[in-house]
Amino acid sequence: MKKPYRFLIPLLMIGMLVFVAMPSGAAVSVQCPGDTDGDAAWNSPGEIQPADTKCLHLTGGDGFITMADGRPMYMFGFADVTGIPENQVLQKGLLAQTFAAPPIVLDEGDHFYLTLSNVGMVMRPDLFDPHTVHYHGFPESSNIFDGLPESGIAINMGSSLTYYYLNNEPGTYMYHCHVEATEHMQMGMLGSLYVRPAQNGKSIGGFTQFAYNDGDGSTGYDVEVAIQLGSFDSAFHDSSEGVQPLPFALMRDDYPMLNGRGYPDTVGPAPAAPPDAKPIAPATTTQPLSALVEANGGDRILLRLSNLAVTRFYTLTSLGIPMQVVGKDARLLRGPGANGKDLYYTTNSVTMGGGESYDVILDTTGVAAGTYFLYAADLNYLANGDEDFGGMMTEIRIAP
């Protein structure tokens, strides 16, 4: 972290990319129906958003975050550059990556156009890694849009690809880079993705928001919170920044996190970005997502839980509020057929391996107002590096 040449190489890299981006920025190309200026948004005169259509523009590159014990950490990640003109993306996307990655929220029936632009590695200009987006669990994936570099397309530095998905199945998914997946996922290229059901907006069982198309309101909720479980191996990240052989065989995560933060940062304001980070705008942080859960007494809380950790299973426990599991891996827990039996179950913890998701409802009816905790059951995961009383934990605050 104190190498004398640390800032020289990034400055040279920025200069090279700015030169490449000027004057036309033709290497970055966005495909978004109804968008005429290539910013993946419909905010210019004459632009019309087609029905049931969403667009998003992400960049892939490197950056820095701050761990809950104050330690800066080098990482790879994604950044949201939606609304930024094509000829500014390569500059704006440098060192702007976030962890967790920007959440993707869709509705059933949406036509989703996701553009990924590879802005390169500022701190590691010797790396020319391509990137992809793998929509984990997507039920109707085509090879070309699945993000597997062996069978599809990987995006090289200075280039873009627009993925297309028709979202026919609601549920909690996730996304990540699938190039050199163990490395890129360990380094932070992963995020939450969920699809809300077509049943939303209808009044069923006293609710208008639902986890799935249940037909009876049994997955109805008042408050929705997506929580991504993840963890970093600090030695691996330091080796990645220092151009050292990467210790894959020794990978041992020592910074467990929820939504890219360790406790108490999970419930507080966004941590200050490290000096090396270059946010896209002053209001942007490299760790934008809180994991705090807030509700009123009597509310039903939908937790969309996903685990994208590379090395570990994690057991997440709710202390004092039972969990009703209504979905797993983007599927409603119900038997087949129109009269299928509910397979929901009540528990106080769920265990998730990498790539698994759960839809959990916390019913606060009869629960006293106060602060409750959602945390990893293994005490080894309640630490920020060598600092105890942190890690994979957040608060559930119930108002009177």
N, C-alpha and C positions, 0 to 999 in steps of 0.2 A: 504493500500500500504506500510505501515511501520511496519508490524507485524514482531517480532523478529525471528519467525520460518519460515519466508517466503521462504528462500532458502534451508532450511534443507529438507523439504518434497520433493521439486523437485529433489534434489540431490539423495535422497533415491529412488525416482521413476525412475530416469535415470539409476541408478545402477541396479535396478530390471529388467528393460527392456533390458539393455545390456546383463545381465546374461541370460535372456530368449532367446535373439537373438543368443547367442553363443552356440555351435560352428557352427551350420548348418543353422540357420535361416529358419527352415522348416515350421514355422507357416505362413510365407509370401510365397505365391505361385502366380506366374504370368502366365497367359495364353495369348500368343501372337504368332500367326502363323509365322514361319520362325525364331523366336528368340530362340536361343539355350542356353542362359545363364541367362534367367529370368530377364533381366533388361528392358523389354518392348521396346527395340530399336534394330536396325539392324546395329550395329557398330562393330561387332566382325568378324574375318575371317570366311568365309563360310556361313554367315547369308545372306539370301535373303529376301527382303520385297515382299510379294505377291502383285499382282496388286490390286488396289482399296482397300487397307487395311491400317488401322491406329490403333496404339496402344497407350495407355496412362496409366500411373500408378500414382494414387493419394493416399495420406494418409489423414486420418481424425483424428483430435486431437485438442489441444488448443494452444494458442499463445497470442501475444500482438501486437497492432498497436499503432501509435501515431496520435492523432487527430490534426486538423489544428491549434488548440490553444495551442498545446504542451502537452496535457494531454495524458498519457498512458492509453490504454483501453484493458482490458482482453477480449478475444474472443475465439470462436471455429471456425475452418475453415478446408480448404483443402490445401494440398501442392503438387506440382508436383515433384515426385521422379523418373520420367522416366530417364533411363540411369544409375540408381543406382542399384548395385547387390542386390539380395534378402536378403542376410545375413547382409546387412548394412542398410536396410530400417527402421527398428525399431529405430535405433540410429539417423540416419540422419533426420527422420521425426519428431523428438521431438521438440516442440516449433517452428516449421518451417512453420506453417500454415499462409496463406495470406488472406487478404481481399482487393479487391474482390478476389474470388477464381480464379485459373488459367482458362483463357478463353479456350473453346474448339471450334476449327474451323475445319469443315469437308466439304467434297464435296459430292454432290448427287451421290449415288451409292456406297459410302464407306461402307466397312465392318469394324465396329468400335468395338475394344476390350478395355474396360475400366476396369482396376483393381483398386479396392479400398482396402487399408489396414488400419486397425484401430490401431493406435499407442498409444491410451490411452490419459488420461488427466494428464499432469505433475503437474499442479497447483491444481488440484482437484483429488488426488488419491483415494478419497472416491467414486468417480463416476465410474461406469462401463458401461457407455452408449454405446450401439451399434450405428453404423452409416450405412447409405445407400446413394445411388445416385438415385434421381428421375429425369429423363429426361423429364422435364415439357413440355407437348404438343406433345410428340412423338406419331405419329398416329397409330403405329402397335405394341404397347407394349404388351409383355407377362407378366403375373403376376409375374413370378419369377425375371424378370429384371426391374420391374417398381419401385422398391425402397419403396413400401408400406410394412411396417413390418407386417401388419395384413395378407397380402396375399402372400408375397414373402419372401426373406431372408434378415435379418439384420446381419451385420458383427460385431462380438464381438472383444474385445481387443486382439491384437496379431494375428488376423486372416485376411484373404483376400477373396475377391470374384471378379471374372471377369465377367462383364456384356458384353452382345453382342447386337449390334444394326445394322440393315441394313437400311441405310439412303436413303429412296426413295422420301422424300419430302423436297425441299429446304425451307429456311425461317429462321426467328429469333426465337430461343427457349431460354431456360435457364435451369439450373439444381440446385438442392439443396438436402440437407439431409431431409428425410421424417420421421425420428424417432423423436418423441416429437417435431413435426415440428415447432410449435410456438416458443419454446425455442431455438432449434438449428438454425432456420433461423434468429431469432432475434440476436443470438450470432455470426452469420456471415457465416454460411455454405451454401453459394449460389454463383453462378457465371453465366457468359454469355456463351451461346452456339448457334452457327449458322451454317447453312448448305448452301454452295454456290451451284448454279444451274448447271446442265449439260450444259446449254447454254454458260457458260463461255468459253472463248477461241475463240469463233466465232466472226467474225466482222459483227455487225448488228447496223445500224444507227450511225456508227462512234465510237462505243464502243466495248470492248472485255470483260468487266466485268459487271455483271448484278445482281440485287437483286433476280430475279425470271426468269423462263423460259417464257418470255413474247412474244417471236416470232417477235417482232417489234423494240426491242431496247429501249422501253419506260422506262425501269427501269435501263438503263445503267448509269454507274458512273465512275468517275476518282479516287475518294478518298473514302475509307471505314473506318468508326470509330464505334466501339461498345461501347455503354455507358450504364452502369448498374446503375439504381437509387436504393438507399438503405438508411437506416437510423438506428441509434442505440439509445437505451434508456440507458443513462449512469448509472442510478440508478440500472437498471436490470443487467447490466454487472458487476457493483461493487458487487451486491448481489451474483452473480454467482461465483465470485472469493472468496468472504468471507464466503462461506458455510452458507448462510442465506436463510430463506424462500423466494422464488422468487415472486416478486410483479406483477404477471400476470395481475391482474385486474387494476393495476395502470399504466400499460405500456404506456409511453408517450415518443416518440422519440425526442431527443433534439440535435442530431448530423446528419442532412441530408447530404448525400454524393453522388458524382458521381464517379463511379469506385473506391469506397473505400476511397475517399479523399474529404475533404471540401476545398472550395476556400480560399486562393490562391494556396493551394497545388495541386489542380486539374490541374494546368497548369505548375507547377514547377517540379524540380527533386524529386525523391522519398524521403519522409520524413525519417529521421533517425529512425532506429528500436529501440524500448525501450530496456533497458539493459537486461530484462528478455528474450527477443526474441533470438532464436538461428537459424539464417538462415542456409539453407543447404550449401551454398557456399558464399564466401565473396561478390560476385556480386549480390547475391539475397537479396531482401528487402521484408519485410512483406506487403508492399503496392506498388506493382510494376507497377500498371496501371495508366498512365496519362489519363486525359479526354480532353486534348488540341486537338483542331481541326485545322489543317493547310492545306491550299490549295492555288493554284494559281488562279488568276482572270479568270473567265470563266469555271472553273471546276464544275462538279456536284459531290456533297458530299452525300454519303449514310450514314445516321445515323441509326445504329441498336440499338433501344432503348428498354430496358426491365426494368420492375419494380418488384423487389423482396422484397420490404418493407412489413413488417408484419402488420403494424398498419394504414397505410395511403394511400390515393390516392395522386398522385402528378401531377401537371400541369406544363409541361416544355414549355417554351416560347423561340422562336428565335427572337431576336431584330434586325430588319433591313434586314433579309433574309427570304423570305416566305418559308414555308414548304409544300412540296407536299407529301402527304401520299399515298404510293403505296401498302402497305401491312400491315396486322394486324394479330397478333397471328399466324405467320408462314403461312399465306395464301395471295396470290396475290388478290388485290381488283379488281376483274373482274367477270362479269356475267358468267353463265354456257355456255358450248358449244364452238365450234371452233370459232364462231363469237361473243363471249360474249363481252358485252360493258364494257369499262374501267370504274371503279368506283373510280378512283383516285380523290382526292380533295386537294385544296390548303387552308392552314390555317396558323395562326401564333403561334398556341399552340396545344399540345396534352395532354390529361388527361389519366393517367394510374392507374389502381388499381393493387394490388398485383397479380402477375402471368400473366400480360398482356404485350404484346410487340407491337411495331410499327416499320415499315420500312419507313423512311422519307428521301426524297431527297431535298437537298438545292442546287438550281441552282444559281451560282454566276455570271452568264452572266449579264453584265451591272452593277454589284455591285462594288462600289468604293473600292480600296484597303484600308485595315485598320483592326481594331480589333472590332469584334462584340461579343455579349454575348448570351449564351444559359443558361437559369436560371429558377428556380422555380418561378412561378407567385405569389405565396403566400409569402409575405415578412417575415412571421414567419419562413420560411425554408431557409432564407439567413443568417444563423448564425451558428457559431461553439460553441455549448453550450450557455454560456452567452455572448460570443463575437460576436458583429455584423459584417456585411460586409464579410460574408463567406458563408459556407454551400453549397447548391446545385446550384453551378454556375461554368461555365467554359467559355473559350474564343474560338472564331472562328477567326483565323487570316488569312486574305486574302492578299497574296502577289501581287504586281503589275504584 
